[in-house]
Amino acid sequence: MPLAIVADERGREPEAEPEPRLGAVADEVAPLADEPAMAEPADGQPARAASVTAPSADSADVDGARLVALNMALNGTPRDDTDQYLADNFDLPDRAGLLDEVYATVES
């Protein structure tokens, strides 16, 4: 099937878009090559990545329980049912406090 050139409303053929210049991109990137990648520490030792600690299992468990409780509360689940579900599925240090927080947020 042959390709047809579509004319605009005024009967003119569309103008061809100019080809991008590769040199223009290289001109923008070249100055970055002159900059140092990372500043060296004053003591001459190689830079070390910052220590990142993963959240503890306890905090992840509390966050997961809070999310579940919030979802249940927003869906209209009675507090007692949510409390029982959390007791059955999560080991929480302060389940009552978590429920107080969640249900206070939903009820306001």
C-alpha beads as a LAMMPS data file, in Angstrom:
LAMMPS data file: protein, C-alpha beads

108 atoms
107 bonds

1 atom types
1 bond types

-500.0 500.0 xlo xhi
-500.0 500.0 ylo yhi
-500.0 500.0 zlo zhi

Masses

1 110.0

Atoms # bond

1 1 1 0.000 0.000 0.000
2 1 1 1.601 3.327 -1.016
3 1 1 2.147 6.023 1.603
4 1 1 0.176 9.203 1.087
5 1 1 1.283 12.644 2.189
6 1 1 -1.469 14.346 4.115
7 1 1 -2.000 18.055 3.508
8 1 1 -3.086 20.418 6.261
9 1 1 -6.344 22.428 6.187
10 1 1 -4.821 25.037 3.886
11 1 1 -3.710 22.468 1.337
12 1 1 -0.016 22.598 2.197
13 1 1 2.111 19.560 2.808
14 1 1 3.598 19.371 6.305
15 1 1 7.166 20.549 6.666
16 1 1 9.775 17.961 7.494
17 1 1 11.155 18.159 11.022
18 1 1 14.855 18.971 11.170
19 1 1 17.210 16.108 11.985
20 1 1 18.636 16.360 15.503
21 1 1 22.299 17.300 15.573
22 1 1 24.435 14.790 17.405
23 1 1 27.056 17.434 17.922
24 1 1 24.613 19.508 19.979
25 1 1 24.188 16.697 22.493
26 1 1 27.938 16.136 22.664
27 1 1 28.432 19.873 23.292
28 1 1 26.067 19.681 26.296
29 1 1 27.712 16.570 27.750
30 1 1 31.339 17.605 27.282
31 1 1 31.438 20.137 30.166
32 1 1 30.294 17.414 32.581
33 1 1 33.333 15.286 31.774
34 1 1 35.617 17.997 33.196
35 1 1 33.920 17.950 36.635
36 1 1 35.148 15.534 39.323
37 1 1 32.805 12.606 39.898
38 1 1 33.090 12.764 43.694
39 1 1 35.017 14.961 46.051
40 1 1 37.811 13.148 47.875
41 1 1 37.711 13.276 51.681
42 1 1 40.355 15.418 53.365
43 1 1 42.086 12.397 54.946
44 1 1 42.841 10.831 51.544
45 1 1 40.739 7.736 52.282
46 1 1 38.196 6.648 49.671
47 1 1 34.676 7.896 50.271
48 1 1 32.346 5.407 51.922
49 1 1 28.638 5.037 51.358
50 1 1 26.424 6.135 54.207
51 1 1 25.277 3.312 56.415
52 1 1 21.656 2.477 55.797
53 1 1 19.843 0.222 58.176
54 1 1 16.776 -1.720 57.222
55 1 1 13.719 -1.226 59.397
56 1 1 13.476 -3.801 62.139
57 1 1 11.000 -6.625 61.842
58 1 1 9.113 -5.130 64.799
59 1 1 8.631 -1.738 63.148
60 1 1 7.663 -3.378 59.855
61 1 1 5.152 -5.529 61.726
62 1 1 3.675 -2.476 63.452
63 1 1 3.518 -0.546 60.167
64 1 1 1.837 -3.485 58.437
65 1 1 -0.650 -3.870 61.282
66 1 1 -1.390 -0.127 61.202
67 1 1 -2.093 -0.322 57.474
68 1 1 -4.388 -3.339 57.913
69 1 1 -6.211 -1.696 60.821
70 1 1 -6.643 1.538 58.871
71 1 1 -8.029 -0.343 55.892
72 1 1 -10.440 -2.275 58.091
73 1 1 -11.559 0.897 59.886
74 1 1 -12.128 2.735 56.610
75 1 1 -14.207 -0.204 55.383
76 1 1 -16.444 0.095 58.458
77 1 1 -15.184 -2.951 60.341
78 1 1 -16.079 -2.723 64.040
79 1 1 -13.152 -2.023 66.339
80 1 1 -13.575 -5.330 68.210
81 1 1 -13.315 -7.311 64.951
82 1 1 -10.184 -5.382 63.937
83 1 1 -8.703 -5.970 67.389
84 1 1 -9.307 -9.717 67.105
85 1 1 -7.778 -9.830 63.601
86 1 1 -4.661 -7.989 64.770
87 1 1 -4.356 -10.268 67.818
88 1 1 -4.542 -13.350 65.578
89 1 1 -2.123 -12.118 62.889
90 1 1 0.358 -9.671 64.438
91 1 1 2.634 -9.622 67.467
92 1 1 2.174 -6.028 68.603
93 1 1 3.565 -4.396 71.747
94 1 1 0.634 -1.906 72.019
95 1 1 -2.340 -3.139 69.999
96 1 1 -4.823 -1.002 71.972
97 1 1 -2.784 2.151 71.334
98 1 1 -2.572 1.381 67.630
99 1 1 -6.349 0.854 67.468
100 1 1 -6.943 4.102 69.401
101 1 1 -4.779 5.977 66.904
102 1 1 -6.352 4.419 63.820
103 1 1 -9.986 4.703 64.879
104 1 1 -9.473 8.285 66.151
105 1 1 -8.087 9.210 62.721
106 1 1 -10.978 7.571 60.861
107 1 1 -13.703 8.966 63.104
108 1 1 -12.473 12.570 62.844

Bonds

1 1 1 2
2 1 2 3
3 1 3 4
4 1 4 5
5 1 5 6
6 1 6 7
7 1 7 8
8 1 8 9
9 1 9 10
10 1 10 11
11 1 11 12
12 1 12 13
13 1 13 14
14 1 14 15
15 1 15 16
16 1 16 17
17 1 17 18
18 1 18 19
19 1 19 20
20 1 20 21
21 1 21 22
22 1 22 23
23 1 23 24
24 1 24 25
25 1 25 26
26 1 26 27
27 1 27 28
28 1 28 29
29 1 29 30
30 1 30 31
31 1 31 32
32 1 32 33
33 1 33 34
34 1 34 35
35 1 35 36
36 1 36 37
37 1 37 38
38 1 38 39
39 1 39 40
40 1 40 41
41 1 41 42
42 1 42 43
43 1 43 44
44 1 44 45
45 1 45 46
46 1 46 47
47 1 47 48
48 1 48 49
49 1 49 50
50 1 50 51
51 1 51 52
52 1 52 53
53 1 53 54
54 1 54 55
55 1 55 56
56 1 56 57
57 1 57 58
58 1 58 59
59 1 59 60
60 1 60 61
61 1 61 62
62 1 62 63
63 1 63 64
64 1 64 65
65 1 65 66
66 1 66 67
67 1 67 68
68 1 68 69
69 1 69 70
70 1 70 71
71 1 71 72
72 1 72 73
73 1 73 74
74 1 74 75
75 1 75 76
76 1 76 77
77 1 77 78
78 1 78 79
79 1 79 80
80 1 80 81
81 1 81 82
82 1 82 83
83 1 83 84
84 1 84 85
85 1 85 86
86 1 86 87
87 1 87 88
88 1 88 89
89 1 89 90
90 1 90 91
91 1 91 92
92 1 92 93
93 1 93 94
94 1 94 95
95 1 95 96
96 1 96 97
97 1 97 98
98 1 98 99
99 1 99 100
100 1 100 101
101 1 101 102
102 1 102 103
103 1 103 104
104 1 104 105
105 1 105 106
106 1 106 107
107 1 107 108
